[in-house]
């Protein structure tokens, strides 16, 4: 019985350590729209003129439906998922 309890404790601490290693943080960046696609996605550039960082086919919220090329937008990224969440005035 003592070994079983020890095994459960070890498994629980290993699972907790694995969950803690994944960062749930959200990264918010500014980008410039390079193209509004007809399928509800945007192509944006997160970089600068000297170092461009284009990202194609980012999904957007309904608040960004009026985005057009040249607009500055907010891009929220969590893990490997990026979403355009707002247009800056």
Protein Blocks (a to p, Z undefined) as FASTA:
>chain_A
ZZmmmmmmmmmmmmmmmmmmpccbdcddddddfbdcfkopacddfbdfklgcddehiacd
fklmmgcehiacddddehjaccdfbdcZZ
